[in-house]
Amino acid sequence: MSVPDYMQCAEDHQTLLVVVQPVGIVSEENFFKIYKRISSVSQISVRDSQRVLYIRYRHHYPPENNEWGDFQTHRKVVGLITITDCFSAKDWPQTFEKFHVQKEIYGSTLYDSRLFVFGLQGEIAEQPRTDVAFYPGYEDCGTVEKRIEDFIESLFIVLESKRLDRATDKSGDKIPLLCVPFEKKDFVGLDTDSRIGTELLIDLEMTQSWGM
């Protein structure tokens, strides 16, 4: 069941939703120290473009709310940033696996994700990666904001490519059916592309609205 979001406002429709969450055991103080820095990057001007991207961050977002993303785009989680402590190389595989598990929760809508690792040093931390950032500690992480800017630009690249694909799509003028999550079960097995299927959908919607 969807949980009401009382923080929503009209301006949310022009923002991208990014969820920031801890992975494993992270102290509340350390998490919100980094969360504050991440959420300070709330808008960026995209390079080689006149566009400005606005980002909305949430540190707690029920997965059930993400199911409304097809109907209300501003409720769709398009980015995920996770924060974790890892002090030993032998703990790294398990830590990275937890990151993947967290991604699967919002996987149906995610365009990109990042993992910020604090405490791990050595060979693993020295390997260049785009999806993981390693820092010795919470006081020695001066590139956090720059990493977030790069992350937001990556979201823009995905969104722009999807827009261009849609603009050049010659498959026809089909309009996708929009429905709220609890309506989808009523359309299982129904051909929504055919004329008969469309007529059945109309009848079904009228029946629901009349309470029959």
SEKOL-29534 format. One record per residue (C-alpha): residue number from 1; residue in one letter; y, z, x. Coordinates in Angstrom, 3 decimals. Layout:
<bavo nuse="NUM" zalo="A" py="Y" pz="Z" px="X"/>
...
This chain:
<bavo nuse="1" zalo="M" py="0.000" pz="0.000" px="0.000"/>
<bavo nuse="2" zalo="S" py="3.469" pz="-0.869" px="1.257"/>
<bavo nuse="3" zalo="V" py="5.663" pz="2.043" px="2.347"/>
<bavo nuse="4" zalo="P" py="9.337" pz="1.822" px="1.269"/>
<bavo nuse="5" zalo="D" py="11.749" pz="1.227" px="4.143"/>
<bavo nuse="6" zalo="Y" py="14.945" pz="3.047" px="3.188"/>
<bavo nuse="7" zalo="M" py="16.655" pz="1.839" px="6.376"/>
<bavo nuse="8" zalo="Q" py="16.737" pz="-1.765" px="5.186"/>
<bavo nuse="9" zalo="C" py="20.070" pz="-3.459" px="4.552"/>
<bavo nuse="10" zalo="A" py="21.337" pz="-6.953" px="3.763"/>
<bavo nuse="11" zalo="E" py="22.009" pz="-7.693" px="7.446"/>
<bavo nuse="12" zalo="D" py="18.291" pz="-7.341" px="8.204"/>
<bavo nuse="13" zalo="H" py="17.757" pz="-10.903" px="6.977"/>
<bavo nuse="14" zalo="Q" py="19.413" pz="-12.257" px="10.123"/>
<bavo nuse="15" zalo="T" py="17.382" pz="-10.118" px="12.537"/>
<bavo nuse="16" zalo="L" py="14.006" pz="-10.309" px="14.256"/>
<bavo nuse="17" zalo="L" py="11.785" pz="-7.258" px="13.844"/>
<bavo nuse="18" zalo="V" py="10.344" pz="-5.757" px="17.032"/>
<bavo nuse="19" zalo="V" py="8.092" pz="-2.681" px="16.992"/>
<bavo nuse="20" zalo="V" py="8.141" pz="-0.286" px="19.969"/>
<bavo nuse="21" zalo="Q" py="5.228" pz="2.150" px="20.213"/>
<bavo nuse="22" zalo="P" py="3.495" pz="4.431" px="22.733"/>
<bavo nuse="23" zalo="V" py="-0.025" pz="3.676" px="23.914"/>
<bavo nuse="24" zalo="G" py="-2.159" pz="6.635" px="24.877"/>
<bavo nuse="25" zalo="I" py="-0.524" pz="9.992" px="25.615"/>
<bavo nuse="26" zalo="V" py="3.210" pz="9.644" px="26.264"/>
<bavo nuse="27" zalo="S" py="5.608" pz="12.553" px="25.934"/>
<bavo nuse="28" zalo="E" py="8.128" pz="12.229" px="23.134"/>
<bavo nuse="29" zalo="E" py="10.995" pz="12.796" px="25.556"/>
<bavo nuse="30" zalo="N" py="9.923" pz="9.974" px="27.873"/>
<bavo nuse="31" zalo="F" py="9.164" pz="7.589" px="25.019"/>
<bavo nuse="32" zalo="F" py="12.544" pz="7.957" px="23.352"/>
<bavo nuse="33" zalo="K" py="14.306" pz="7.773" px="26.710"/>
<bavo nuse="34" zalo="I" py="12.934" pz="4.249" px="27.139"/>
<bavo nuse="35" zalo="Y" py="13.182" pz="3.413" px="23.439"/>
<bavo nuse="36" zalo="K" py="16.919" pz="4.138" px="23.534"/>
<bavo nuse="37" zalo="R" py="17.360" pz="1.723" px="26.415"/>
<bavo nuse="38" zalo="I" py="15.233" pz="-0.948" px="24.760"/>
<bavo nuse="39" zalo="S" py="17.040" pz="-0.709" px="21.415"/>
<bavo nuse="40" zalo="S" py="20.420" pz="-0.999" px="23.179"/>
<bavo nuse="41" zalo="V" py="19.601" pz="-4.697" px="23.655"/>
<bavo nuse="42" zalo="S" py="20.221" pz="-5.490" px="19.996"/>
<bavo nuse="43" zalo="Q" py="21.685" pz="-8.966" px="20.449"/>
<bavo nuse="44" zalo="I" py="21.760" pz="-11.647" px="23.126"/>
<bavo nuse="45" zalo="S" py="23.334" pz="-15.067" px="23.505"/>
<bavo nuse="46" zalo="V" py="20.543" pz="-17.503" px="24.253"/>
<bavo nuse="47" zalo="R" py="20.983" pz="-19.449" px="27.478"/>
<bavo nuse="48" zalo="D" py="21.780" pz="-23.164" px="27.071"/>
<bavo nuse="49" zalo="S" py="22.440" pz="-22.548" px="23.390"/>
<bavo nuse="50" zalo="Q" py="25.294" pz="-21.391" px="21.167"/>
<bavo nuse="51" zalo="R" py="22.962" pz="-19.183" px="19.169"/>
<bavo nuse="52" zalo="V" py="22.961" pz="-15.409" px="19.102"/>
<bavo nuse="53" zalo="L" py="19.764" pz="-13.501" px="18.361"/>
<bavo nuse="54" zalo="Y" py="19.927" pz="-10.136" px="16.596"/>
<bavo nuse="55" zalo="I" py="17.022" pz="-7.726" px="17.047"/>
<bavo nuse="56" zalo="R" py="15.963" pz="-4.825" px="14.833"/>
<bavo nuse="57" zalo="Y" py="13.745" pz="-2.212" px="16.501"/>
<bavo nuse="58" zalo="R" py="11.379" pz="0.256" px="14.838"/>
<bavo nuse="59" zalo="H" py="9.272" pz="2.883" px="16.586"/>
<bavo nuse="60" zalo="H" py="7.241" pz="3.500" px="13.434"/>
<bavo nuse="61" zalo="Y" py="6.278" pz="0.622" px="11.155"/>
<bavo nuse="62" zalo="P" py="3.252" pz="0.773" px="8.798"/>
<bavo nuse="63" zalo="P" py="1.019" pz="-2.308" px="9.197"/>
<bavo nuse="64" zalo="E" py="0.936" pz="-2.577" px="5.397"/>
<bavo nuse="65" zalo="N" py="4.622" pz="-3.507" px="5.404"/>
<bavo nuse="66" zalo="N" py="3.867" pz="-6.408" px="7.715"/>
<bavo nuse="67" zalo="E" py="1.787" pz="-7.984" px="4.945"/>
<bavo nuse="68" zalo="W" py="5.029" pz="-8.730" px="3.106"/>
<bavo nuse="69" zalo="G" py="6.180" pz="-10.975" px="5.952"/>
<bavo nuse="70" zalo="D" py="5.258" pz="-14.237" px="4.197"/>
<bavo nuse="71" zalo="F" py="7.338" pz="-13.270" px="1.178"/>
<bavo nuse="72" zalo="Q" py="10.180" pz="-11.429" px="2.954"/>
<bavo nuse="73" zalo="T" py="10.535" pz="-12.749" px="6.499"/>
<bavo nuse="74" zalo="H" py="12.679" pz="-9.861" px="7.721"/>
<bavo nuse="75" zalo="R" py="9.679" pz="-7.540" px="7.220"/>
<bavo nuse="76" zalo="K" py="7.488" pz="-9.587" px="9.577"/>
<bavo nuse="77" zalo="V" py="6.786" pz="-8.049" px="13.005"/>
<bavo nuse="78" zalo="V" py="7.371" pz="-10.858" px="15.509"/>
<bavo nuse="79" zalo="G" py="7.476" pz="-8.766" px="18.690"/>
<bavo nuse="80" zalo="L" py="5.645" pz="-5.720" px="20.044"/>
<bavo nuse="81" zalo="I" py="6.631" pz="-3.538" px="22.998"/>
<bavo nuse="82" zalo="T" py="4.308" pz="-0.752" px="24.076"/>
<bavo nuse="83" zalo="I" py="4.970" pz="2.112" px="26.502"/>
<bavo nuse="84" zalo="T" py="2.246" pz="3.950" px="28.390"/>
<bavo nuse="85" zalo="D" py="1.537" pz="6.325" px="31.265"/>
<bavo nuse="86" zalo="C" py="-1.092" pz="5.299" px="33.821"/>
<bavo nuse="87" zalo="F" py="-1.409" pz="7.057" px="37.182"/>
<bavo nuse="88" zalo="S" py="-4.748" pz="5.784" px="38.467"/>
<bavo nuse="89" zalo="A" py="-6.166" pz="2.310" px="39.072"/>
<bavo nuse="90" zalo="K" py="-9.468" pz="3.343" px="37.487"/>
<bavo nuse="91" zalo="D" py="-7.621" pz="4.119" px="34.224"/>
<bavo nuse="92" zalo="W" py="-5.928" pz="0.702" px="34.124"/>
<bavo nuse="93" zalo="P" py="-8.718" pz="-1.281" px="32.337"/>
<bavo nuse="94" zalo="Q" py="-8.837" pz="1.255" px="29.503"/>
<bavo nuse="95" zalo="T" py="-5.035" pz="1.319" px="29.284"/>
<bavo nuse="96" zalo="F" py="-4.830" pz="-2.468" px="29.073"/>
<bavo nuse="97" zalo="E" py="-7.552" pz="-2.513" px="26.421"/>
<bavo nuse="98" zalo="K" py="-5.504" pz="-0.107" px="24.292"/>
<bavo nuse="99" zalo="F" py="-2.614" pz="-2.534" px="24.578"/>
<bavo nuse="100" zalo="H" py="-4.801" pz="-5.320" px="23.152"/>
<bavo nuse="101" zalo="V" py="-5.969" pz="-3.080" px="20.315"/>
<bavo nuse="102" zalo="Q" py="-2.341" pz="-2.336" px="19.444"/>
<bavo nuse="103" zalo="K" py="-1.551" pz="-6.058" px="19.409"/>
<bavo nuse="104" zalo="E" py="-4.366" pz="-6.745" px="16.972"/>
<bavo nuse="105" zalo="I" py="-2.738" pz="-4.471" px="14.394"/>
<bavo nuse="106" zalo="Y" py="0.182" pz="-6.894" px="14.036"/>
<bavo nuse="107" zalo="G" py="-1.629" pz="-9.903" px="15.483"/>
<bavo nuse="108" zalo="S" py="-1.250" pz="-12.156" px="12.465"/>
<bavo nuse="109" zalo="T" py="2.528" pz="-12.361" px="12.889"/>
<bavo nuse="110" zalo="L" py="3.221" pz="-11.569" px="16.560"/>
<bavo nuse="111" zalo="Y" py="4.936" pz="-14.218" px="18.671"/>
<bavo nuse="112" zalo="D" py="4.984" pz="-12.220" px="21.904"/>
<bavo nuse="113" zalo="S" py="4.356" pz="-8.725" px="23.297"/>
<bavo nuse="114" zalo="R" py="5.031" pz="-6.582" px="26.350"/>
<bavo nuse="115" zalo="L" py="3.461" pz="-3.513" px="27.976"/>
<bavo nuse="116" zalo="F" py="5.616" pz="-1.135" px="30.030"/>
<bavo nuse="117" zalo="V" py="3.476" pz="0.945" px="32.402"/>
<bavo nuse="118" zalo="F" py="4.877" pz="4.050" px="34.109"/>
<bavo nuse="119" zalo="G" py="3.282" pz="5.814" px="37.077"/>
<bavo nuse="120" zalo="L" py="0.851" pz="3.184" px="38.367"/>
<bavo nuse="121" zalo="Q" py="1.445" pz="1.956" px="41.922"/>
<bavo nuse="122" zalo="G" py="-0.549" pz="-0.086" px="44.397"/>
<bavo nuse="123" zalo="E" py="-2.268" pz="-3.472" px="44.286"/>
<bavo nuse="124" zalo="I" py="-2.472" pz="-3.726" px="40.497"/>
<bavo nuse="125" zalo="A" py="1.209" pz="-2.964" px="40.011"/>
<bavo nuse="126" zalo="E" py="2.171" pz="-5.541" px="42.651"/>
<bavo nuse="127" zalo="Q" py="0.518" pz="-8.435" px="40.829"/>
<bavo nuse="128" zalo="P" py="3.173" pz="-10.574" px="39.054"/>
<bavo nuse="129" zalo="R" py="2.705" pz="-10.674" px="35.282"/>
<bavo nuse="130" zalo="T" py="4.825" pz="-11.798" px="32.357"/>
<bavo nuse="131" zalo="D" py="3.296" pz="-9.518" px="29.724"/>
<bavo nuse="132" zalo="V" py="3.230" pz="-6.281" px="31.775"/>
<bavo nuse="133" zalo="A" py="5.997" pz="-4.444" px="33.647"/>
<bavo nuse="134" zalo="F" py="5.090" pz="-1.674" px="36.121"/>
<bavo nuse="135" zalo="Y" py="7.464" pz="1.146" px="37.049"/>
<bavo nuse="136" zalo="P" py="6.896" pz="4.120" px="39.401"/>
<bavo nuse="137" zalo="G" py="8.503" pz="6.525" px="36.929"/>
<bavo nuse="138" zalo="Y" py="10.866" pz="6.967" px="34.018"/>
<bavo nuse="139" zalo="E" py="13.813" pz="7.519" px="36.358"/>
<bavo nuse="140" zalo="D" py="13.042" pz="4.456" px="38.476"/>
<bavo nuse="141" zalo="C" py="13.055" pz="1.584" px="35.981"/>
<bavo nuse="142" zalo="G" py="16.357" pz="-0.211" px="36.378"/>
<bavo nuse="143" zalo="T" py="15.142" pz="-3.587" px="35.070"/>
<bavo nuse="144" zalo="V" py="14.106" pz="-2.448" px="31.585"/>
<bavo nuse="145" zalo="E" py="17.074" pz="-4.073" px="29.835"/>
<bavo nuse="146" zalo="K" py="16.625" pz="-7.335" px="31.761"/>
<bavo nuse="147" zalo="R" py="12.943" pz="-7.404" px="30.825"/>
<bavo nuse="148" zalo="I" py="13.890" pz="-6.995" px="27.172"/>
<bavo nuse="149" zalo="E" py="16.400" pz="-9.841" px="27.365"/>
<bavo nuse="150" zalo="D" py="13.710" pz="-12.117" px="28.806"/>
<bavo nuse="151" zalo="F" py="11.336" pz="-10.964" px="26.086"/>
<bavo nuse="152" zalo="I" py="13.842" pz="-11.798" px="23.338"/>
<bavo nuse="153" zalo="E" py="14.427" pz="-15.235" px="24.845"/>
<bavo nuse="154" zalo="S" py="10.674" pz="-15.837" px="24.748"/>
<bavo nuse="155" zalo="L" py="10.744" pz="-15.035" px="21.018"/>
<bavo nuse="156" zalo="F" py="13.519" pz="-17.587" px="20.597"/>
<bavo nuse="157" zalo="I" py="11.481" pz="-20.259" px="22.396"/>
<bavo nuse="158" zalo="V" py="8.544" pz="-19.723" px="20.024"/>
<bavo nuse="159" zalo="L" py="10.783" pz="-19.738" px="16.950"/>
<bavo nuse="160" zalo="E" py="12.613" pz="-22.860" px="18.089"/>
<bavo nuse="161" zalo="S" py="9.359" pz="-24.719" px="18.745"/>
<bavo nuse="162" zalo="K" py="8.122" pz="-23.809" px="15.277"/>
<bavo nuse="163" zalo="R" py="11.393" pz="-25.035" px="13.763"/>
<bavo nuse="164" zalo="L" py="11.129" pz="-28.361" px="15.592"/>
<bavo nuse="165" zalo="D" py="7.481" pz="-28.769" px="14.579"/>
<bavo nuse="166" zalo="R" py="8.435" pz="-28.228" px="10.964"/>
<bavo nuse="167" zalo="A" py="11.366" pz="-30.657" px="11.198"/>
<bavo nuse="168" zalo="T" py="9.098" pz="-33.429" px="12.507"/>
<bavo nuse="169" zalo="D" py="6.144" pz="-32.667" px="10.246"/>
<bavo nuse="170" zalo="K" py="5.183" pz="-35.810" px="8.302"/>
<bavo nuse="171" zalo="S" py="2.270" pz="-34.300" px="6.392"/>
<bavo nuse="172" zalo="G" py="4.139" pz="-34.480" px="3.100"/>
<bavo nuse="173" zalo="D" py="6.507" pz="-32.493" px="0.975"/>
<bavo nuse="174" zalo="K" py="4.182" pz="-29.697" px="-0.027"/>
<bavo nuse="175" zalo="I" py="5.988" pz="-26.461" px="-0.682"/>
<bavo nuse="176" zalo="P" py="3.958" pz="-23.435" px="0.466"/>
<bavo nuse="177" zalo="L" py="3.088" pz="-20.961" px="-2.244"/>
<bavo nuse="178" zalo="L" py="4.858" pz="-17.654" px="-1.735"/>
<bavo nuse="179" zalo="C" py="3.205" pz="-14.582" px="-3.155"/>
<bavo nuse="180" zalo="V" py="3.308" pz="-10.859" px="-2.556"/>
<bavo nuse="181" zalo="P" py="0.232" pz="-9.238" px="-0.949"/>
<bavo nuse="182" zalo="F" py="-1.310" pz="-7.873" px="-4.139"/>
<bavo nuse="183" zalo="E" py="-1.186" pz="-11.349" px="-5.757"/>
<bavo nuse="184" zalo="K" py="-3.257" pz="-13.056" px="-3.066"/>
<bavo nuse="185" zalo="K" py="-6.551" pz="-11.744" px="-4.421"/>
<bavo nuse="186" zalo="D" py="-5.891" pz="-13.592" px="-7.675"/>
<bavo nuse="187" zalo="F" py="-5.739" pz="-16.943" px="-5.863"/>
<bavo nuse="188" zalo="V" py="-9.013" pz="-16.696" px="-3.933"/>
<bavo nuse="189" zalo="G" py="-11.056" pz="-19.850" px="-4.482"/>
<bavo nuse="190" zalo="L" py="-8.194" pz="-21.616" px="-6.258"/>
<bavo nuse="191" zalo="D" py="-7.051" pz="-25.027" px="-4.973"/>
<bavo nuse="192" zalo="T" py="-3.299" pz="-24.478" px="-4.816"/>
<bavo nuse="193" zalo="D" py="-2.646" pz="-28.050" px="-3.607"/>
<bavo nuse="194" zalo="S" py="-4.070" pz="-29.932" px="-6.584"/>
<bavo nuse="195" zalo="R" py="-2.343" pz="-30.536" px="-9.899"/>
<bavo nuse="196" zalo="I" py="-5.009" pz="-28.609" px="-11.775"/>
<bavo nuse="197" zalo="G" py="-4.746" pz="-25.752" px="-9.324"/>
<bavo nuse="198" zalo="T" py="-0.975" pz="-25.661" px="-9.702"/>
<bavo nuse="199" zalo="E" py="-1.254" pz="-25.575" px="-13.498"/>
<bavo nuse="200" zalo="L" py="-3.745" pz="-22.704" px="-13.257"/>
<bavo nuse="201" zalo="L" py="-1.349" pz="-20.824" px="-11.002"/>
<bavo nuse="202" zalo="I" py="1.463" pz="-21.261" px="-13.496"/>
<bavo nuse="203" zalo="D" py="-0.764" pz="-20.023" px="-16.320"/>
<bavo nuse="204" zalo="L" py="-1.863" pz="-17.055" px="-14.212"/>
<bavo nuse="205" zalo="E" py="1.710" pz="-16.106" px="-13.311"/>
<bavo nuse="206" zalo="M" py="2.823" pz="-16.372" px="-16.930"/>
<bavo nuse="207" zalo="T" py="-0.080" pz="-14.205" px="-18.015"/>
<bavo nuse="208" zalo="Q" py="0.805" pz="-11.572" px="-15.447"/>
<bavo nuse="209" zalo="S" py="4.474" pz="-11.586" px="-16.378"/>
<bavo nuse="210" zalo="W" py="3.650" pz="-11.232" px="-20.104"/>
<bavo nuse="211" zalo="G" py="1.169" pz="-8.443" px="-19.433"/>
<bavo nuse="212" zalo="M" py="-1.701" pz="-10.288" px="-21.114"/>
